[in-house]
Amino acid sequence: MFEAVEELVSEHADLETKLADPSVHADQANARKLNKRYAELTPIVATYRSWKQTGDDIATARELAADDPDFAAEVKELDKQREELTEKLRLLLVPRDPSDDKDVILEIKAGAGGDESALFAGDLLRMYLRYAERVGWKTEIIDATESELGGYKDVQVAIKTRGQTEPGQGVWARLKYEGGVHRVQRVPATESQGRIHTSAAGVLVTPEAEEVDVEINPNDLRIDVYRSSGPGGQSVNTTDSAVRITHLPTGVVASCQNEKSQLQNKEQAMRILRSRLLAMAQEEAEREAADARRSQVRTVDRSEKIRTYNFPENRISDHRVGFKAYNLDQVLDGDLDAVIQACVDADSAAKLAAA
């Protein structure tokens, strides 16, 4: 069943030899690439070796059980271990998203619902910031447009790991399922008669692109500068420091006004632009490669109304995978692991079924 793993074992051994050679580390970019691949293969190789060893142990235990019935219980226990290792190895062999270890730029936009939607966007921002704090990630608000009641009309935050991460535990690997329309049902603070209202906010998650990921021709950019403004439209800056960058070939626009200088705003806008262009390129590549298998794999997609946050029932529901829990207060305080894991498991199951 796992004959192909032998090739990965050989590749792992070859990488180990290369990484032991000091000359390889003279090229830092190549060394990082080799280390990344080595880290990806290590859990597969370790699990495969345990799987093979357990198979040998079962054969030995069965031979002994033929002469001594006391070994029958050991055979049963080893069979159970073998099944668990088989399932673990199958999951490890599921094709991985090449962007899984990337950091992300997460954007939240208020949608239908006016001020209540902006307040909900603020709640979502706090939820993601608290989740990042729980798992030890770094966060940086790149740009934000606040509403008059204290929420956000639009906010963009960079979320980064601190150092090396385990496969499948990177920021994009965990947060890529958050993109879509998030719906809230609750009594707004502005509602005097206690009626439940429904509003929504949109979340967009894109892997943050390195400069080497996306090649941008400076001649393809139109850069506009304008005066920053805050809630209510009042001026918060007396100089034209806000920057809007338009990528002319695609029409993609990125802007930033939070920093004090025009140069800083331009750098932040370029970060957003690179990430959006990378996401666009990846989506285009997926469309071109779409076939029956891929349509089966992508069961966890960015369909509308991916999730509902029902305050009166303290309930959170993810409509894509059928997840439902009654701990909304804890989820909004950053306890997102169970919700995210339900999406990860559904995606892995679909990929396994397709494979």
C-alpha positions as CSV (number, residue, x, y, z in Angstrom):
1,M,0.0,0.0,0.0
2,F,2.8,2.4,0.8
3,E,5.4,1.3,-1.7
4,A,5.9,4.8,-2.9
5,V,7.1,5.8,0.6
6,E,10.4,4.0,0.0
7,E,11.2,6.8,-2.5
8,L,10.5,9.4,0.1
9,V,12.7,7.5,2.6
10,S,15.6,7.6,0.0
11,E,15.0,11.3,-0.6
12,H,15.0,11.9,3.2
13,A,18.4,10.1,3.6
14,D,19.8,12.1,0.6
15,L,18.7,15.4,2.2
16,E,20.2,14.4,5.5
17,T,23.6,13.8,3.7
18,K,23.4,17.1,1.9
19,L,22.5,19.1,5.1
20,A,25.5,17.6,6.9
21,D,27.8,19.1,4.2
22,P,28.9,22.6,5.5
23,S,29.3,23.9,1.9
24,V,25.5,23.5,1.3
25,H,24.9,26.2,3.9
26,A,26.9,28.8,2.0
27,D,23.8,29.2,-0.1
28,Q,21.2,30.2,2.5
29,A,18.3,30.1,0.2
30,N,19.0,26.6,-1.0
31,A,19.7,25.5,2.6
32,R,16.3,26.8,3.7
33,K,14.7,24.9,0.8
34,L,16.4,21.7,1.8
35,N,15.6,22.1,5.5
36,K,12.0,22.7,4.7
37,R,11.7,19.6,2.6
38,Y,13.6,17.6,5.2
39,A,11.1,18.8,7.9
40,E,8.2,17.8,5.7
41,L,9.5,14.3,5.1
42,T,10.7,13.5,8.7
43,P,7.3,12.7,10.2
44,I,6.4,10.5,7.2
45,V,9.6,8.6,7.4
46,A,9.4,8.2,11.2
47,T,5.8,6.9,11.0
48,Y,6.6,4.6,8.1
49,R,9.5,3.0,10.0
50,S,7.2,2.5,13.0
51,W,4.6,1.0,10.7
52,K,7.1,-1.5,9.2
53,Q,8.5,-2.4,12.7
54,T,5.0,-3.1,14.0
55,G,4.4,-5.4,11.1
56,D,7.6,-7.3,11.9
57,D,6.5,-7.4,15.6
58,I,3.1,-8.8,14.7
59,A,4.7,-11.6,12.7
60,T,7.0,-12.5,15.6
61,A,4.1,-12.4,18.2
62,R,2.0,-14.6,16.0
63,E,4.7,-17.2,15.8
64,L,5.1,-17.1,19.6
65,A,1.3,-17.3,20.1
66,A,1.3,-20.6,18.3
67,D,3.2,-22.1,21.1
68,D,2.1,-19.8,24.0
69,P,-1.5,-18.5,24.1
70,D,-0.4,-15.7,26.4
71,F,1.0,-13.9,23.3
72,A,-2.4,-13.7,21.7
73,A,-3.2,-10.5,23.7
74,E,0.0,-8.9,22.4
75,V,-0.9,-9.7,18.8
76,K,-4.3,-8.0,19.3
77,E,-2.6,-4.9,20.8
78,L,0.0,-4.8,18.0
79,D,-2.8,-5.1,15.4
80,K,-4.5,-2.0,16.9
81,Q,-1.2,0.0,16.8
82,R,-0.7,-1.1,13.2
83,E,-4.2,0.2,12.2
84,E,-3.5,3.5,14.0
85,L,-0.1,3.9,12.2
86,T,-1.7,3.0,8.9
87,E,-4.3,5.8,9.2
88,K,-1.7,8.3,10.4
89,L,0.6,7.5,7.5
90,R,-2.3,7.9,5.0
91,L,-3.0,11.3,6.4
92,L,0.6,12.3,6.2
93,L,0.7,11.3,2.6
94,V,-2.3,13.6,1.7
95,P,-1.0,16.1,-0.9
96,R,-0.1,19.3,1.0
97,D,-0.8,22.9,0.0
98,P,2.6,24.4,-0.9
99,S,1.6,27.6,0.8
100,D,0.8,25.9,4.2
101,D,3.9,27.3,5.9
102,K,3.3,30.9,4.7
103,D,2.3,33.8,6.8
104,V,-1.0,35.6,5.9
105,I,-2.6,38.9,5.4
106,L,-6.2,38.7,6.8
107,E,-8.7,41.3,5.8
108,I,-12.1,41.9,7.4
109,K,-14.7,44.1,5.7
110,A,-18.1,45.2,7.2
111,G,-20.9,44.1,5.0
112,A,-24.7,44.4,5.1
113,G,-25.9,45.7,8.5
114,G,-24.4,49.2,8.8
115,D,-22.9,50.0,12.2
116,E,-23.8,46.6,13.6
117,S,-21.7,44.9,10.8
118,A,-18.8,47.2,11.6
119,L,-19.0,46.2,15.3
120,F,-19.1,42.6,14.3
121,A,-16.0,43.1,12.1
122,G,-14.3,44.4,15.3
123,D,-15.4,41.3,17.1
124,L,-13.9,39.1,14.4
125,L,-10.7,41.0,14.5
126,R,-10.4,40.5,18.3
127,M,-11.2,36.8,17.8
128,Y,-8.3,36.3,15.3
129,L,-5.9,38.4,17.4
130,R,-6.7,36.4,20.5
131,Y,-6.3,33.1,18.6
132,A,-3.0,34.3,17.3
133,E,-1.9,35.1,20.8
134,R,-3.0,31.7,22.1
135,V,-0.9,29.8,19.5
136,G,2.1,32.2,19.7
137,W,1.8,34.0,16.4
138,K,2.8,37.7,15.9
139,T,0.2,40.2,14.6
140,E,0.5,43.6,13.0
141,I,-2.4,45.8,11.9
142,I,-1.4,47.1,8.5
143,D,-4.3,49.4,7.7
144,A,-7.7,50.1,9.3
145,T,-10.8,52.2,8.8
146,E,-12.7,52.6,12.0
147,S,-16.4,53.2,12.3
148,E,-17.9,55.9,14.5
149,L,-19.3,53.4,17.0
150,G,-15.9,51.7,17.5
151,G,-16.0,48.9,15.0
152,Y,-14.2,48.6,11.7
153,K,-15.4,49.3,8.2
154,D,-12.2,47.6,6.9
155,V,-9.1,46.3,8.6
156,Q,-6.1,44.4,7.4
157,V,-3.8,42.5,9.7
158,A,-0.5,40.5,9.0
159,I,-0.2,37.3,11.0
160,K,3.2,35.6,11.3
161,T,4.7,32.6,12.9
162,R,7.6,32.8,15.4
163,G,10.3,30.6,13.9
164,Q,9.9,27.1,12.5
165,T,6.5,25.4,12.6
166,E,5.4,21.8,12.4
167,P,3.9,20.7,9.1
168,G,0.3,21.6,9.0
169,Q,0.6,24.2,11.8
170,G,1.6,27.2,9.7
171,V,-0.6,30.3,9.7
172,W,-2.0,29.7,6.2
173,A,-2.5,26.0,6.9
174,R,-4.8,26.9,9.9
175,L,-6.4,30.1,8.7
176,K,-7.0,29.5,5.0
177,Y,-10.5,28.1,5.7
178,E,-11.6,31.4,7.3
179,G,-12.2,33.2,4.0
180,G,-15.8,33.9,3.2
181,V,-19.0,35.6,4.6
182,H,-19.4,35.4,8.4
183,R,-23.0,36.0,9.6
184,V,-24.0,37.2,13.0
185,Q,-27.4,37.0,14.7
186,R,-27.9,39.1,17.8
187,V,-29.6,42.1,19.4
188,P,-27.6,45.2,18.3
189,A,-26.6,47.7,20.9
190,T,-28.6,50.3,19.0
191,E,-31.8,48.1,19.1
192,S,-34.3,49.5,21.6
193,Q,-37.0,46.8,21.3
194,G,-34.7,43.7,21.8
195,R,-35.2,42.4,18.2
196,I,-32.6,40.0,16.8
197,H,-30.9,41.4,13.7
198,T,-28.8,39.6,11.1
199,S,-25.7,41.2,9.6
200,A,-22.5,40.0,8.0
201,A,-18.8,40.7,7.5
202,G,-16.5,39.4,4.9
203,V,-13.1,37.8,5.6
204,L,-10.4,37.4,3.0
205,V,-7.2,35.4,3.8
206,T,-4.2,35.5,1.5
207,P,-0.8,34.0,1.9
208,E,1.7,36.8,2.3
209,A,3.9,36.9,-0.7
210,E,7.7,37.2,-0.6
211,E,9.2,39.5,-3.2
212,V,10.5,36.4,-5.0
213,D,6.9,34.9,-5.2
214,V,5.5,37.7,-7.4
215,E,7.4,39.6,-10.0
216,I,5.9,43.1,-10.4
217,N,7.1,45.5,-13.1
218,P,7.2,49.0,-11.7
219,N,5.9,50.3,-15.0
220,D,2.7,48.3,-14.4
221,L,1.9,50.4,-11.3
222,R,0.0,53.6,-10.9
223,I,0.7,55.2,-7.5
224,D,-1.7,57.8,-6.2
225,V,-1.2,59.8,-3.0
226,Y,-4.0,61.5,-1.0
227,R,-4.8,62.9,2.4
228,S,-5.6,60.4,5.1
229,S,-9.0,60.6,6.8
230,G,-10.5,59.1,9.9
231,P,-14.0,58.2,11.3
232,G,-16.6,60.7,10.1
233,G,-14.3,62.0,7.3
234,Q,-12.4,64.4,9.4
235,S,-8.8,64.9,8.3
236,V,-6.2,63.1,10.4
237,N,-3.2,64.3,8.4
238,T,-2.2,67.6,6.9
239,T,0.0,66.1,4.2
240,D,-0.7,63.7,1.3
241,S,0.8,60.6,3.0
242,A,-1.9,58.0,2.2
243,V,-1.0,55.8,-0.8
244,R,-3.1,53.9,-3.3
245,I,-1.4,51.5,-5.7
246,T,-3.1,50.1,-8.8
247,H,-1.7,47.1,-10.7
248,L,-2.7,48.2,-14.2
249,P,-2.7,44.8,-16.0
250,T,-5.0,43.2,-13.4
251,G,-6.8,46.2,-11.9
252,V,-5.9,45.0,-8.4
253,V,-5.8,47.9,-6.0
254,A,-4.1,48.2,-2.5
255,S,-4.0,51.2,-0.3
256,C,-2.7,52.2,3.1
257,Q,-3.1,55.3,5.2
258,N,-2.2,54.2,8.8
259,E,1.5,55.1,8.7
260,K,2.8,58.6,9.2
261,S,5.0,58.8,6.1
262,Q,4.2,58.3,2.5
263,L,7.1,55.9,2.1
264,Q,5.9,53.6,5.0
265,N,2.4,53.6,3.5
266,K,3.7,52.7,0.1
267,E,5.7,49.7,1.6
268,Q,2.6,48.4,3.4
269,A,0.4,48.8,0.3
270,M,3.0,46.9,-1.7
271,R,2.8,44.0,0.8
272,I,-0.9,43.8,0.4
273,L,-0.7,44.1,-3.4
274,R,1.9,41.3,-3.7
275,S,-0.3,39.0,-1.5
276,R,-3.4,39.7,-3.6
277,L,-1.5,39.1,-6.9
278,L,-0.1,35.8,-5.5
279,A,-3.6,34.7,-4.5
280,M,-4.9,35.6,-7.9
281,A,-2.1,33.7,-9.6
282,Q,-2.8,30.6,-7.4
283,E,-6.6,30.7,-8.1
284,E,-5.9,31.0,-11.8
285,A,-3.6,28.0,-11.7
286,E,-6.2,26.0,-9.9
287,R,-8.8,26.9,-12.5
288,E,-6.5,25.8,-15.3
289,A,-5.8,22.5,-13.5
290,A,-9.4,21.9,-12.5
291,D,-10.6,18.4,-13.3
292,A,-12.9,15.8,-11.7
293,R,-10.4,15.0,-8.9
294,R,-9.9,18.6,-7.9
295,S,-13.6,19.3,-7.8
296,Q,-13.9,16.5,-5.3
297,V,-10.9,17.7,-3.3
298,R,-12.2,21.3,-2.8
299,T,-15.2,20.5,-0.6
300,V,-14.1,23.2,1.9
301,D,-14.3,26.3,-0.3
302,R,-15.0,30.0,0.2
303,S,-18.7,29.8,-0.4
304,E,-20.9,32.5,1.0
305,K,-22.2,32.4,4.6
306,I,-19.6,29.9,5.6
307,R,-20.3,30.4,9.3
308,T,-23.0,31.8,11.6
309,Y,-22.5,33.3,15.1
310,N,-25.8,33.1,17.0
311,F,-25.5,35.1,20.2
312,P,-29.0,34.3,21.8
313,E,-28.1,30.5,21.6
314,N,-24.4,31.0,22.2
315,R,-24.0,28.8,19.1
316,I,-21.4,28.8,16.3
317,S,-22.1,26.8,13.1
318,D,-19.9,26.2,10.1
319,H,-22.1,25.4,7.2
320,R,-19.5,23.8,5.0
321,V,-18.7,20.9,7.3
322,G,-21.7,20.7,9.6
323,F,-19.8,21.8,12.6
324,K,-21.9,23.1,15.5
325,A,-21.0,24.0,19.1
326,Y,-22.5,26.0,21.9
327,N,-19.4,27.9,23.1
328,L,-19.6,31.0,21.0
329,D,-18.3,33.2,23.9
330,Q,-15.2,31.1,24.1
331,V,-14.7,31.0,20.3
332,L,-14.9,34.8,20.1
333,D,-12.3,34.9,22.8
334,G,-9.9,33.0,20.5
335,D,-10.7,29.4,21.2
336,L,-10.9,28.6,17.5
337,D,-9.1,25.2,17.3
338,A,-12.1,22.9,17.2
339,V,-13.8,25.0,14.4
340,I,-10.6,25.1,12.3
341,Q,-9.8,21.4,12.9
342,A,-13.3,20.4,11.6
343,C,-12.5,22.2,8.3
344,V,-9.0,20.6,8.2
345,D,-10.4,17.1,8.8
346,A,-13.1,17.6,6.1
347,D,-10.5,18.8,3.6
348,S,-8.1,15.8,4.4
349,A,-11.0,13.3,4.2
350,A,-11.9,14.7,0.7
351,K,-8.4,14.5,-0.5
352,L,-8.0,11.0,0.8
353,A,-11.2,9.9,-0.9
354,A,-10.0,11.5,-4.2
355,A,-6.6,9.8,-3.9
